[in-house]
Amino acid sequence: MQLANENMLSHFPQVAFVFSRTGTPDLAADPMPPSASDTYIILKPREEWPDPDLPKDDLIRQFDTEASKLPGNKFGFSQPIEMRFNELIADVREDLAVKVFGDEFALMVRAANQIAAVLREVEGANSVKVEQVSGLPFLEIKIDKGEIARRGLSMSDVQDAIGIAIGGRGAGLVFEGDRRFRIMVRLSDDLRNDIETLERLPVALPQPNPGAPAMTIPLRELASFNFAEGPNQVSRENGKRLVAVTAEVRGRDIGSLVDEAQAKVAERIKLPPSYWLAWGGQFENFVAARQRLMIVVPLCFALIFLLLLSAMGSARDALLAFSAVPLALTGGVAALWLRDMTFSISAAVGFIALSGIAVLNGLVMLSLINQLIAEGVSKRDAIRRGALTRLRPVVITALVASLGFIPMAIATGTGAEVQKPLATVVIGGLISATLLTLFVLPALYARFSDKEARHAGPAERELSKLDFSRVEKVVGVREKAGVEES
């Protein structure tokens, strides 16, 4: 089956070669059943693809479509580091895990199958599967208690005979120099796999007299043999049994997907008493990061406002400069929407960086406007001159940051899933912040600022009318002539 999977994947023109690892390695640091394999798909460089611009998610969908045609397989697509982190976080390899805790496997598996059916209806949940907890063939040997009682045997007598024949028992040690080897007594492999041989296994009967000859009876007279399916594995967490339902998240943020899935599961699935659910996987990491951001982001904005307050000296002016933040966030959200990207932790970091740049542009403009008003320029003229004078610095600041983030915004290689949301937010936010800072911020200042030019005397009014270039020329001529001017 694994060779068939590898041959199927090797036919894709984007694939360089495929290899697999099955079972547990020698070091046993990664325990796996023999029914699970890690298939590594090594891709060619993008310039060798038929379509170099094909997104990786679309290529994975093509792999999944072809792999689903092979019966008897359950697939999940991941990357080595991502898979290892998922295992460390929630002991699963997929993005999302719903763990059903309880006591009886039958009830747990039934609830897990119902949850899997609900998840398949949720948009963005792919490769939904239930942990395989049963299906391992077992040989059941049921001892007839009434028969062994009539023969004068006990349960331990029959079980010892079965255990020695199938499992083996130590019978002594063999010494070779300073080494020793344990002697195990059991049937050979071919006999242990033969049901008829096991049925003829002799079980010693108790001797009525000490000198009487030993008598035996075939095991089939004391027990019945049949094959049945038993548990394949028993997973536990914190000492409690669990059955996991896993899914991969594609084309949607994991937060909204889990919210929708939790609502549907709570509405449709009713668990028995003492059974409960736990949502894990990358969702746990997302929840932890979101809780930290709920503290870090308000604290960051508060620090920005305090710095503005110390620089401007007025709470009203600080709020006006801080108004650049929502103007910038609007562009970041619009850029994510236009590129069909979901909100992520890297996007949240981009919003924090964007806020600092946007506030800087607003601070530069308002500082000049306040300076002009303090020099006696009317409020209307100060706003107009401040916006025109600071046009070039604001635009250059936005261009430098935007151009620097363009390679990250169009990245397709390793780490692109982290770089692209951050760069998209910053570029989109800077575009909106620059435009809105140059037009909206002056209007807000004109509407809400209470600063007015101080009253100027007659000499100051006459001085403001002078042509300063001519004054400089006159002063220069008189300095050359040695005339003192006050």
N, C-alpha and C positions, 0 to 999 in steps of 0.2 A: 504493500500500500504506500509506503514512504517513497519507494522508487517511482511509482506512478505520479505522486505529487511532484517530485523533483523534475520528472520529464515534462509534465504539464507546464511548470513554471519556466523551464529552460527554453520553451518555444517562444517566449515573449522577446521581441527585438531589444527591449531595454535591459534585459538581464544578461550579465556577463557569465556567471556560473552560480550553481546552487549546491549546498551541502547540508547535511543534517547530523544531529547528535540525538541518539535515542538512549533512554534509560539514565541511570545514575553514574556519574564519573567515578574514577578510582578514588579520589579524595572524599567523595560523598558529601561535599559541601553544598550540593544542589540536588537533594533527593527527588527523584522522579520515578513514577511507575514505568514499566516497560511499554505501556500503551501510549506514552506521551513522547513527542519528539520536538526538538528545536530545529526549525528549518531556516537557514541563513540565506537570504537572497542578496547577492552582491550585484549591484547595478553598474552599468557602463557609464562613462562620463556623459553628461547631458548633450554635448555636441554630437555624440554618436547616436542619439535617439532619433527615430523618425520624426517626432515632434518635440523639439527641445523645450518648448514652453509648456508642455503637459504638466499640470500640478501633480505632486506626489499622491495626494488624496485620490485623484482620478485614476492613477495607475493602481493604487491599492484596490479600488473598486473593481477594476478589471481583473486583478488577481482573485478577488473574492468571488466574482461571477464565475470564473472558470473553475475555481476550487470547489465551489458548491455543487458542481456536476459530478464529483467523485463521491460515491456513497460510503457511509461508514466513517466519516471524518467530521471533526469539529475544529474550526479554524479561528484563530485570533491573530491580528497583525499588530506588531509592536516594533520597538527598537531595543537593542540590548540594554542600554543604560536605563531607558524608560521602563522596560520590563522589570529590571532589577529593583528600581525604586518602588514600583507598584508592589512587588513582592515584599519589600521591607515595610511599606506602609500598611498594607492590608492582607498580605499573604496571597494575593491573586495577581495575575499577569495583565489583566485588562484595566481599563480606565475606571470602571464602576463595578462595584460588587454589592449585592444585597444578600446579607447573611441571615439565614433562618435558624434560630436556636431552639432547641427542644430536647426531647428524650427519645421519642419513637421515630425511626427513620421513615416509616410509611407516611405519617402525618407531615413530616418535614418535607419529604420529596413532593407530596401532593401540593403543599403550599408553595414550594419553589417553582413547580411547573405552572401554577396559576400566576405567580409573579412574572415569570418569563413571558407568558402570553400577554400580560399587560405591557411589559416593556417593549415587546415587538410592535405595539401600536403607537409608541411614543416616537415622534420624529427625531432623528439624530441618533437613536440607539441601534447599533449594528452588531452583528455576530453575537446575538443573545444566546446564551447556553446555560444549562444547569449542570452543576458538578456531578460527575459520574460516580455515584456512591455504591452502585450495585452492578451485578453482571458477572462477577467472578464465579466460575464453576466450583462447587464444593461436593465432596463425597460424604454423604450423611450415613452414618452407621448408627441405627437406632437399636438399642439393646432392649430386649424383651425382659422386663423385670420379673414377670411371673415365671418364665422359663428358667431363668438363672436361679430363682428361689427353689424351684423343684429339683434342680441339679445340685443344690447345696453350694452355689457360687455366690460371690458378692460382686458388686459393680466394679470395685477396684481390681478384682481378678481378671475380668474381661477387658477392662480398659488398659491394664498393664500389658496384656498380650497384644492388643491393637497398637499401643504406643511403641512397644519394642519392635514390632514388625515394620511399622510405617515410619515413625519418627526416630527410632533408634534409642539405645541406652548404653551408657558407659559400662564396660566389663573389666577394665583394668588398664594398666599402663605398660608400655614397652620402652625400655631404656637403651639408648645407643650413646655410650660415652656420657657426656654431660647433658645430652638432650633426651627428652622423654615425649612419647606420643601416646595419646589416649586411644584405647581400643573401643570402637563402637560396633554394637551388634544390631543389625537390621537386615531386612530383605534387600536384594539388589534392585536397581531402578526398574528393570523390566518386569520383575515380579510385583513391585509395589504399584505399577500402573495396570496390572491385570486384575480385574474384579473377581474372576473365577478363582484365581489363586488366593486372594484375600478371603473369599467365602470358604475355602478349604483350610484356612488357617487353624491349626489345632489349639484348643484351649484345654489346659490340664484340669481334670476333675479332682476333687478332694479324695484322698485315699481313705477307705473305711478302716483299714488295718495298716499298721506301720510297715509290715512286710509284703503287703499286696502290691501287684504290679501297677505302674502308673497307667491311667486311662485318660484319654482325650476325647473331645467332641468337636466337630467342625463349627467354625464361627457362625455359619449360616443357620445352624440350629438355634442359636442364641440371639441373633440380631438380623436386621434387614438392611439392605444396601440400596441406595438410590442417589442419583445426582440431582443437585438443586443449585439455584443461583443464590449467592450470598453477598455480603457487603464487599465492595471492591476496595474501599478505603473508609476510614472513620476520621473525619477532621474534627479537631477540637480547638477551642479558643477560651482561655481562662477556665479550663476544666469542663467546658460545656460542649456538647455535640452541636455541629452546625452543618448546613448544606448551603452552598453559595450559588447565587445566580449572578453571572457576570455579563458585561456588555461593553462594547467600545463606543466611544462618542465621536461622531464625525459630523462636520458641518454645523455644529451648534455648541454653545457654551455649556459646560457641564452643570453650572448652577441652575439655569432655567430648566434644563432637562430633568435634573433630580427633583426640582420643585413640582414639575408636572407629574413625574412618575410617582412621587410620594402621595400626591393628592389622589391619583387614580388607584393606587394600591390601597390606601386607607379607605377609599369608597367601596372597593369591590372585594377585598380580601379580608376575611375574618379568621383570625388565628385562634386555636384552642387556648384555654387557660394555661399559664406557665410557658407559653411559646411567645417569642418576640422577634423583631427584626432589627438589624443594624445596617446602616448604609455606610459603605467604605470605598476604598480605592483612592484615586486622585481626588475624589470629592472631599475626603478627610483633609488632604493638604489644602484644598481650596477653602474649606471652612476655616481652617487655622489661619491661612493668609488673610482671608477676609476679616476675621476678627482683629488681626493686628492692624490691617489698614483702617479699620473703623476708629482706631486710636491714633495711628500715625498721620493720616490725612488731615483730620481736624487740627491736630497739634501743629502740623506743617503750616496750614493756613493761618492759625493763630500767631505763629512766630512771624510769618510774613507781614501780618497786620501790625504786630508790635514794632517791627523794623520800620514799616511805613510811618507809623505814628511818631517814632523817634526822629525820622528824617523830615517829615512834613510839619510836625509840631501842632497839628490840628486833626482831631478825629474825623471831621467832615472831609478834609482833603485826603486823609488816609483811606477813607471809604471810597472816595472818587477814584483814587489810584487803584484800589483793590477791585473796582468794577471791571477792570481788564480781565480778571480771572474768569468770570462766567462768559465773557465774550470769547475768550480763547477756548474754553471747554466746549462751547457750541461747535466750533470748527472741528475739534478733535472727534466729537461724537458723529458729526456729519461725514468726516473722512472714513471712520470705521464703517458706517452704513454704506457709503458709496463703494467701498472695496469688499463689502460682504464679509466683514470680519467680526468675530465675537469679542466681547469684553473679557480681558484676561488680566492676570497680575502684571505682566509686562506693560499692558496698556495703562493700567493704573499708575505705574511708575512714570510712564510718559506724560500723564496728566499732571503729576507733581512737578516734573521738570518744565513742562509748558507753563505752568502757573508762574514760576520764577521769571521766565523770560518776558511774559506778558506784563507782569507788574513792573519790571525794569523799564519797558517802553513807556508805560503810563507815568512812571515816576520822572523820567527824563522830560517829558512834555510838560507836566504840571509844575515841575521845579522852575522851568523857564517862564511859564505864565506868571507864577507868583513873583518871580524876580522882576519881570516887566511891570507888574502892578505896583510893586514896592518902589520902583523908580518913577512912578507918576503917570505911567501910560494908562489910558482908560481900559476898563475891563474888556470891552468888545475888541479893541485894537490889540490888547495883550493876547487874547485867545487866538485871534487871526495870525498875528506874528509868531506866536509860539508854535502853532500847528504847522505853519509854513517852514519855520526855521528847523524844527525837529523832524521834518519829513524825511530828510536824507538819513540821519542816524537811525531812526526807527526802521526804515526799509532795509538798510544795510544789516542791522542786527538780525532781522527776520531772514534775510537772504543767506547770511552766513550759516545760521543754524539749519535752515531748510536744505540748502545744498549739501551740507555735511551729512544729513540724514537720508539723502536720496539713495545711496548704495544699500543702506539697511532696508529701505522701504521696498526695493525691488529684488532683494536677496532671495535666492532659491536653494542655497546649499545648506550645509550643516548649521543649525541654530537659527534658521530663517523663521521658524514658528515663534521664536522669542523676539527677534529683531524687528520683524515687519509690523506688529501691532504698535510697538513703542515708537518707531519712526513715523508711522502713519498718523498717530495721534499728534506728534509734535509738528509735523509739516502742516496738517490740516488746521491745527489750532493756531499756528503762527500766521497762516493766511488770513483767517478770520480776525485774529487779534490785531494784526497790522491794519487791516481795513477799518475795523470798528474803532480802534484806538485813534486813528486820524480823523474820524468823522463823529463817532458817538461820544467819545470822551470829551471833546470840546463842548458839545451840546450839553452834556451833563454838568460840566463845570459852569457853563453860562446859566443853567437853570438852578443849581443847588448851591453854588459857592456864594458866600456873603462878602467876599473881599472886594473892595473898591479902591481905586487909585487915591492916594492921599492928596489933600488940597495943595495945589502949587501956588506960590507967590507970583507977583508980576515979573520979577527977574527970571524966575524959572520958566514962566510961560514964554517970555521973549527968547530965552535960551533954547527952548525946545523948537522954536521956529528957525533957528540958524542952520545954515548949511555947514556941517561940521568939516567937510572936506576943504572948504574955503578958509575956515578958521585955522585949520592945521597949516595951510599954505602960508597964511599971514604970520602965524607964530613962527614958522620955520624961517621966513625972510627976516623977521626982526631979531631972531636969535643970531643969525649970521651977521647982522649989523651991530650986535653987541647991545641991543636995547632990552632992558628988563621989562617983562610983562607980567601982570598979576591978574 
